[in-house]
């Protein structure tokens, strides 16, 4: 897909208006048709799934080959919960690209970093040194809040917010550190489904920060340990690079599903839930619905001679999914091992009691 067409689709998507009723993209060049083929059916199904819901829902899905989108309340500002850790990670990699930080630099745990809502680093002794490498993996794969607060302290909230603004994200803000004991967390950490899709789209096309940073961020997201939402209802072996988020009445999951040669980005956000199980069931249903729709859309795209997913005009989704491993040369301490760093070594080094 040429850059003008992709920018056109992204600009069209920004015309969504946050509303309690479903609103959908209107890609240019399609006349009165909202989105083509199976994605039009997906629109209708998503509307039916959410029409009578008593809680707040935002959904955005995008075909990464063509840029066509479908969704409900895509620009609704919602509690980000731990999906905000993706923007934090982006800022870390941005400052790394500028030479301001290094993967192998150590940060020291401070008492004010500690949050006991998720992760084990809250039990580490004050002044424990932990590398940025390990903090990144803990923040994303284990959703460690203390690791996140340490990285926010390092890069600065104003820099995270400034980068998101420059990227065109209208609803993503980090107004405070992660404080799960405070009811204000739902207002301090905000984003929208479409904001998350914009980040994931750029990452999938290796254009977020630079090609290396995009690949490494995708590798980390693919190492996610919390796989009970988007991946749960998909066929075994489906590669998903994603990040979940949970609060008392909020459940989110956003990511990229590497479906053969028809990868797609998906963001499902729910809040004001009566219970978390309702959110789990809903996100799993939407995930499977999207997966089946994009399988059909891939065939429709081919029959209509639209371009396939590509990076630099060459890399297919299948090849991209196979390459979602960290650059071993950069992630030191794990020679010859392309898997995520073993966070269990923290206990071996007496970092966690």
C-alpha positions in Angstrom: 0.0 0.0 0.0 1.5 3.3 -1.0 2.1 5.9 1.7 -0.5 8.3 0.4 -3.2 5.8 0.6 -2.2 4.7 4.1 -2.1 8.3 5.3 -5.5 8.9 3.7 -7.0 6.0 5.6 -5.5 7.2 8.9 -6.9 10.7 8.3 -10.3 9.3 7.6 -10.2 7.3 10.8 -9.6 10.4 12.8 -13.0 11.6 11.8 -14.6 9.2 14.2 -16.6 10.9 16.9 -16.8 9.4 20.4 -20.4 8.4 21.0 -22.4 5.9 23.0 -23.7 4.5 19.7 -21.6 2.7 17.1 -19.6 4.8 14.6 -17.6 3.5 11.7 -14.8 4.5 9.3 -15.6 5.7 5.8 -12.5 5.0 3.7 -12.2 7.2 0.7 -12.7 5.8 -2.8 -15.6 3.5 -1.8 -18.5 5.7 -2.4 -21.3 5.1 0.1 -19.8 1.8 1.3 -18.4 2.1 4.8 -15.9 -0.8 4.6 -15.7 -3.6 2.0 -16.6 -7.2 2.0 -16.4 -9.2 5.2 -15.4 -6.1 7.2 -18.8 -4.6 6.5 -20.4 -7.7 8.1 -18.0 -7.4 11.0 -19.2 -3.8 11.5 -22.8 -5.0 11.8 -21.9 -7.9 14.1 -19.9 -5.6 16.4 -22.8 -3.1 16.6 -25.1 -6.0 17.6 -22.7 -7.2 20.2 -22.6 -3.9 21.9 -26.0 -2.3 21.2 -27.6 -3.5 24.4 -24.6 -3.6 26.7 -24.9 -1.9 30.0 -21.1 -1.1 30.2 -18.8 1.1 28.2 -17.2 -0.5 25.1 -14.6 0.7 22.5 -13.4 -1.5 19.7 -11.2 -0.8 16.7 -9.8 -3.4 14.2 -7.6 -2.7 11.2 -6.5 -4.7 8.3 -2.7 -4.0 8.2 -2.4 -4.7 4.5 -5.0 -2.2 3.3 -5.6 0.1 6.3 -9.4 -0.6 6.3 -10.9 -0.3 9.7 -14.1 -1.3 11.5 -15.1 -0.6 15.1 -17.4 0.9 17.7 -16.6 4.0 19.7 -13.1 4.0 18.4 -12.2 7.5 19.7 -13.8 7.0 23.1 -11.4 8.1 25.9 -11.3 5.2 28.3 -9.2 3.9 31.2 -6.0 2.5 29.7 -5.1 0.4 32.7 -1.9 -1.5 31.7 -2.2 -0.9 28.0 -0.6 2.4 28.8 2.6 0.4 29.2 2.9 0.4 25.4 3.3 4.2 25.2 5.8 4.0 28.0 7.8 1.3 26.1 7.7 3.5 22.9 9.2 6.4 24.8 12.0 4.2 26.2 12.9 3.1 22.7 12.7 6.7 21.4 15.2 7.9 24.0 17.3 4.8 23.3 17.4 5.8 19.6 18.5 9.3 20.6 21.4 7.7 22.7 19.9 9.0 26.0 19.5 5.6 27.6 20.9 2.1 27.1 19.4 -1.4 27.5 22.2 -2.2 29.8 21.9 0.8 32.0 20.7 0.1 35.6 18.0 1.9 37.4 17.7 1.5 41.2 14.4 0.7 42.9 13.0 3.6 45.0 10.3 3.3 47.5 8.1 5.6 45.5 8.3 3.3 42.5 6.6 0.4 44.3 3.1 -0.6 43.4 1.7 -3.9 44.6 -1.1 -4.3 42.1 0.8 -6.4 39.6 4.3 -7.9 39.4 7.0 -9.0 41.9 9.5 -6.1 41.7 7.5 -4.3 44.5 9.2 -6.8 46.9 12.7 -5.9 45.8 14.8 -4.0 48.3 15.2 -0.3 47.9 18.3 0.6 45.8 18.3 -2.8 44.0 19.9 -2.2 40.5 17.8 -3.5 37.6 18.7 -3.1 33.9 16.4 -1.3 31.5 16.4 -4.5 29.5 14.8 -6.5 32.4 12.4 -3.6 33.3 11.1 -3.5 29.7 10.4 -7.3 29.7 8.8 -7.2 33.2 6.7 -4.2 32.3 5.1 -5.9 29.3 5.3 -9.6 29.7 4.5 -9.7 33.5 2.7 -6.3 33.6 4.9 -5.3 36.5 3.7 -1.9 37.8 6.9 -1.2 39.8 9.0 -1.7 36.6 6.7 0.6 34.8 7.0 3.4 37.4 10.8 3.1 37.3 10.7 3.6 33.5 8.3 6.4 33.7 10.6 8.1 36.3 13.5 7.6 33.9 11.9 9.0 30.7 9.5 11.5 32.2 5.7 11.7 31.9 5.9 14.9 29.9 8.1 13.2 27.3 5.7 10.2 27.0 2.8 12.6 26.5 4.7 14.8 24.1 5.7 11.8 21.9 2.1 10.5 21.8 0.9 14.0 20.8 3.5 14.2 18.0 2.4 10.8 16.8 -1.2 12.1 16.5 -2.7 10.2 19.5 -5.5 12.4 20.8 -6.6 10.5 23.9 -3.4 8.9 25.3 -2.1 10.5 28.5 0.0 9.5 31.5 -1.0 12.0 34.2 0.5 10.1 37.1 2.5 7.1 38.1 0.7 3.8 38.4 -1.1 3.8 41.8 -3.5 0.9 41.8 -4.7 1.7 45.3 -6.1 5.0 44.2 -9.4 5.3 42.4 -7.9 8.1 40.4 -5.9 5.6 38.3 -8.9 5.3 35.8 -8.5 9.1 35.1 -4.7 9.3 35.3 -4.0 6.7 32.6 -6.2 7.2 29.5 -6.3 6.1 25.9 -8.7 5.1 23.1 -9.0 2.1 20.9 -7.9 4.1 17.8 -4.9 5.5 19.5 -3.7 2.0 20.3 -4.3 0.9 16.7 -2.2 3.8 15.4 0.7 2.7 17.5 0.3 -0.9 16.6 0.0 -0.1 12.9 3.2 1.8 12.9 5.0 -0.9 14.8 3.8 -3.6 12.5 5.1 -1.7 9.5 8.4 -1.2 11.3 8.0 2.6 11.2 7.6 3.4 14.9 10.9 5.0 16.0 12.8 2.9 13.5 12.9 -0.6 12.0 15.0 -2.1 14.8 12.9 -0.6 17.6 9.6 -1.7 16.0 10.9 -5.2 15.7 12.1 -5.4 19.3 8.9 -3.9 20.7 6.9 -6.5 18.7 9.1 -9.2 20.1 8.5 -8.1 23.7 4.7 -7.9 23.1 4.8 -11.5 21.6 6.4 -12.7 24.9 3.2 -11.7 26.8 2.5 -14.1 29.7 -1.2 -13.0 30.2 -2.9 -14.7 27.3 -6.4 -15.3 28.6 -8.2 -12.6 26.5 -7.5 -12.0 22.7 -5.5 -15.2 22.2 -7.8 -17.5 24.2 -10.4 -18.1 21.6 -8.0 -18.3 18.6 -6.5 -21.5 17.1 -3.6 -22.9 19.0 -0.3 -21.6 17.6 -1.7 -18.2 16.4 1.0 -15.6 17.0 -0.3 -12.6 18.9 1.7 -9.6 20.0 -0.4 -7.8 22.6 -0.8 -6.1 26.0 -3.7 -6.5 28.4 -5.0 -4.1 31.0 -7.1 -4.7 34.1 -8.7 -2.5 36.8 -11.5 -3.3 39.2 -14.2 -2.7 36.5 -12.0 -2.4 33.4 -10.6 -5.1 31.1 -8.6 -4.3 27.9 -6.5 -6.1 25.4 -4.8 -4.6 22.3 -2.5 -6.2 19.9 -1.6 -7.6 16.5 -2.8 -11.0 15.3 -0.5 -12.6 12.7 -3.2 -14.4 10.7 -1.3 -16.1 7.7 -0.9 -13.3 5.2 -3.8 -11.2 6.6 -2.5 -9.7 9.9 -4.7 -7.3 11.7 -4.5 -5.0 14.7 -7.2 -5.1 17.3 -8.1 -3.1 20.4 -11.0 -4.1 22.6 -11.6 -1.9 25.7 -14.3 -2.3 28.3 -15.1 -0.4 31.5 -17.9 0.0 34.0 -18.1 -3.8 34.0 -20.5 -5.5 36.4 -17.7 -8.1 36.9 -14.4 -9.0 35.1 -15.7 -12.3 33.9 -18.3 -10.5 31.7 -15.4 -8.6 30.1 -13.3 -11.7 29.6 -16.2 -13.4 27.8 -16.9 -10.4 25.6 -13.3 -9.8 24.6 -12.9 -13.5 23.7 -16.0 -13.4 21.6 -15.0 -10.2 19.7 -11.5 -11.7 19.2 -12.9 -14.8 17.5 -15.4 -12.8 15.5 -12.6 -10.6 14.2 -10.4 -13.6 13.4 -13.1 -15.3 11.3 -13.9 -12.0 9.5 -10.3 -11.4 8.6 -9.9 -14.9 7.2 -12.7 -14.1 4.8 -11.3 -10.6 4.2 -8.0 -12.1 3.0 -9.7 -14.0 0.3 -11.8 -10.9 -0.6 -8.6 -8.8 -0.8 -6.9 -11.2 -3.2 -9.9 -11.4 -5.4 -10.1 -7.6 -5.6 -6.3 -7.4 -6.3 -5.5 -5.3 -3.3 -2.0 -5.3 -2.0 -0.8 -7.8 0.6 0.8 -6.9 3.9 4.4 -5.9 3.4 7.4 -4.3 5.1 9.6 -2.5 2.7 7.6 -4.0 0.0 8.8 -7.5 0.7 8.0 -9.0 4.1 4.8 -11.0 4.4 2.9 -11.5 7.6 4.0 -15.1 7.9 7.6 -14.1 7.6 7.2 -11.3 10.0 5.5 -13.6 12.6 8.4 -16.0 12.3 10.9 -13.2 13.0 9.3 -12.0 16.2 12.3 -12.7 18.4 14.6 -10.2 20.1 18.0 -9.2 18.7 20.2 -11.5 20.7 23.2 -9.3 20.1 21.5 -6.4 21.8 19.8 -8.2 24.7 22.9 -9.1 26.5 23.2 -11.9 29.1 21.4 -14.4 27.0 23.9 -15.4 24.3 22.5 -17.8 21.7 19.0 -17.5 23.2 16.4 -15.5 21.3 13.7 -16.0 23.9 12.7 -13.4 26.5 15.2 -12.8 29.3 14.5 -15.2 32.2 12.9 -12.9 34.8 13.2 -15.8 37.3 16.9 -14.9 37.7 15.8 -12.0 39.8 15.1 -14.4 42.6 18.4 -16.2 42.0 20.1 -12.9 42.5 18.1 -12.1 45.7 16.3 -9.2 44.1 13.0 -10.7 45.1 12.5 -12.4 48.5 
